[in-house]
Amino acid sequence: MRTKKDLHRLVDELPKSEIAAAGRYLEYLRCLEDPLLRQLLEAPEDDKALSSATAPLLAEQSRNLGQ
């Protein structure tokens, strides 16, 4: 079984190009402790088509998030 010390060593040895990916994965693992976030992460993908009214609103909100 690995200890936190082992994990710290592995993080210290990561190439800089992999630090962002490792951080995202560790955040994901931490989120699994929260029951609501776990349900959201494991929910099936919504495959319903967007309505003609919803699609532009979603695109606008996505643009707003990027600013």
Buried (B, 14 or more C-beta within 10 A) or exposed (E): EEEEEEEEEEEEEEEEEEEEEBEEEEEEEEEEEEEEEEEEEEEEEEEEEEEEEEEEEEEEEEEEEEE
